[in-house]
Amino acid sequence: MLLLPASAWASPEIGAGLKFLGVALGAGIAGMGAAIGIGLLASKLIESIARQPELETKLLGRFFLTAGLTDAVPIIAIAVALLVLFVF
């Protein structure tokens, strides 16, 4: 891996740094995944309304419900990341 002696990997500074890196990566990947999902969801909503404009009110309600549930995933991931950061 990196050219550090084994005793350097056991130091508290390296462990804290790796903890911060893991928290940032976990929360960031969850946020990016949700952003991509909501973007795809919105594009399909626009396509659906363009095909059948009479279903707009029904589709908008389902869109906001699904977008809210999709947006809950990174919020939970950030909560877990902060739990890992401050508790463990």
C-alpha positions, 0 to 999 in steps of 0.5 A: 500500500503506502510506504509507511511502517506498520507502527504508523498505521496504528497511530491515532492520527491516521485512524482519525483521518481514515474515519473522517475520510470514510464518513465523507465518502459515505455521505457523499456517495449517498448524496450523489446517488439520491441526486441522480435518482431524483434527476431521473425521476424528474425527467420521467415525470416530464416525459409522462406529462408530455404524453398524457397531460390529463394525468398531471395532478396524479403524477405530481403527487406520486413524484413528490412522494417518491422524491421525498422517500428518495431524499430520505436515504442520504439524510439517513446516511448522513445521520449514520455517518455522524454517528460513526464520527462522534460515537465510535 
